[in-house]
Amino acid sequence: MRILLVEDDPMIGESVSDWLQGEGYAVDWLQDGDSALLALKTTGFAMAILDLGLPGMDGLDLLKEIRRLKNDLPVLVTTARDTLDDKIKGLDSGADDYLIKPFDLEELSARIRALSRRASGRAEPVITRGKLQIRPATREVFYDGRPVILSAKEYALLEALAERPGVVQPRSKLEENLYNWDSTVGSNAIEVHIHHLRKKLSEDAIKTVRGVGYLLET
């Protein structure tokens, strides 16, 4: 999953970015609202973590603009503005969740997982697709009842496919989900990950639609 982090405090931004990348997420970190708006117009993110007190365009104005543009991106607001009125303004402006600073990084991860479930229309905390079972909270994967050990990118790719079973996903879209701006992506990176996943799951677990992309068989 690719996440846009908009946070102007260098210490908070670095700690959150490092934590989330350690959790396997692709994270792009920006420090002002104007840059974030441009990024949202040009790059496909799965979620945004948004501070409200930003230089340039205020976080609340950025949130309103995101919704004005009909962008249904899940947005988690993180802020020190902890009054009831601030929370109401944030939620009424289009925030999907609200987390008060200082916050625990493990709670942040849990809220990201909850927003991801909601965005995909999935209520259950475990993803089950035929013989495949994924437990996002622990990042455990089972296939036909046996545990499967995956690298961070293999897991991220499998989860992206599992969120939309039976739907062909183009390679470019999968790359956008797995890698941030700072990543060096090989021309066949997705193909290599798919090859490894098939070896660890089964050869027919992931189907190639030639010239289009990949889909998870259900």
N, C-alpha and C positions, 0 to 999 in steps of 0.2 A: 504494500500500500504506500502511495506517495502522499506525503503530508506537507502542507505549507505552514511554516511556523513564522508568525509575525510578532516579534518581540524586540523592543529597543534596549532592554537591559542586557548588556553583554554577558554578565555572569549567569543570569537566568537562561538566556538564549542558548549559551554554550552548553549548560548542564542539561537542559531539556533536549537539545539536538543530539548530544552524545548519548543520552539515555535511550531515546527513541531509535536511534540507529543501532544501538546495542540490542534493541528489541526486534530488529529486523526490518524496520520501516525505512523507506527512502525519504529523507527530510531536506527541504530547501528552506533556509532561514533568511528572512528579510527583516529590516529594522525600521521601516517606515511604511505608512499606509499607501502612499502614491506608488511605490515600487510593487507593493503587494497587489494593488488593483491591476497594474499592468501584467504581472505574472499570472493572475487569475484569468485574464483575457486571452493569454497566449499559451498556457500550459494546462494540461488536464490533471487536477489533483483529486484525490479521493476524500480529503478532509482538510480543514484549516483550523489551526489553533491561533487565536487572535487576542492580543492584548488590546485594551481600550485606550490607554494613555500613550499614543504614538506621536512622533513628530510628523509634520506635514498634515496629511489627512488623518483626522482622529479615528480611532478604531470603531467608534459607534457610527460615524459617517461612512466608513468603509463597509461596515456590515449592512447598512441601509442601501448602499450602492450595489452591493452584491445581490441583494434581493430585488432591487429595482431592475437589474439586468436579467431577472428570472433564473438566476443561478441557484439551484437547489443543493449546492455543496453543503454537507454537514459542517457546522461551525461551532467549535468549542471556545467560549470566551474565558480567558484567564486574566484576572485583574485584582487590584487591591481595593477597587471600589466596592465596598461590601454593604452599603445601605440597601434597604428594601427597594427604595426608589430606583437605585442604579440597576439592581437585578431585574426589576420590571421593565425598565427601558431597554436593557440588553435583550431580554427574551422577546419583548414586543417588536424589537427591531429586526428579529430574525435569527437570534442565537438558538442553537439546539440544546446547549448545556452551558452551565456557568460554574466556574471553579475559582474560588477565592485564594489569592496569594497570602501567605506562602502555602503551597500544597505539596503533598507527598507524590513522588514520581510514580509509585505503584498505583496510586489512585488515578493519576492521569492516564496510565495505560488501561486501567479498567474502564474508565469513561470512554476512551477511544474505541475499545472493543464493543461497548454498549451502543455507541453511535453507529459503528459499522454494521452491527446486527440490524439496527433500526433502518438504516439506509438501504440495506439489501432486502428488507421485508422479511427478515428471519427472526423469529422470537426465541428459538432455542439456542443455548450457549454452545452446543456442539453441532458441527456441520457434518451431516451424513449424506453421502452420495453413493448409493449402491454399496459396493464393498469398501468404500473409502470412508474413514471417519477422521475428522480434524477437530482438535480441541484448542481453540485459539488462546484460551487463558494460560495454558501450559505449553502451547506450541507442539503438542504431541500429535503424531499421525499414525493411524493404523490402517492396514489394508488387508482385507479378508481375515481380520482378527489378529494379525501380527504387527508388532511395532515397526515403524519405518524411520530410520535416522536420515534427516535431510539437512543440507546446508541452509543458511539463512535465505539465500536467493531462491533455492529450490522450494523452500517452504512458501516464500512470498508468491512465487509463480503458481504453485499448486493452489494456494488459497484464492488467488485471483481467478483462476479457472473454476474453482469449486463454487465461488459466489454466483457464477452465471452458468450453471450446468446446461449442456446442450446448445449453448450459444457460441458461435465461432468468434474468437477474439483475434484481431489482427496482431501481427508481431509488433508493429509500431506502438499499438496501444499497451501491450504487455511491457514493452521497454519503458514506456512513459510511467507505468505503475511501479516499476522495480528500481529505476535509477534516477538519481537527482542530477542537478546541473554539473556537479563536480565529478561525476563518475565518467570513467572512460569505458565506453561500451563497444565491445567487439562486434563486428558485422554478423557473426553467427552465435552471439551469446545466448539468445533465447533457444536456438536449436540445440546447443550443448546442454542447457538445463533440461530441456524436454527429453533429450536422449538419456540423461541420468535419471530422470523421474521414471521413465519407462522401465529402465533396468531395475529400479528399486520397487516399483509397483507391479506393473505388468506391461507387456508390449502393446496391448490394446486399450490401456487405461486412458490414453490421450490420443485423440485422432487428429491427423493433419488434413486440412482441407487445402489442397494445393492452390497456391496463388492467393489464398484468402487469410488463413491463420490456423488456430488450434482450438479444439474444444474438448472438454472433459466428458467422456462417455457416461451415460447414466443408465 
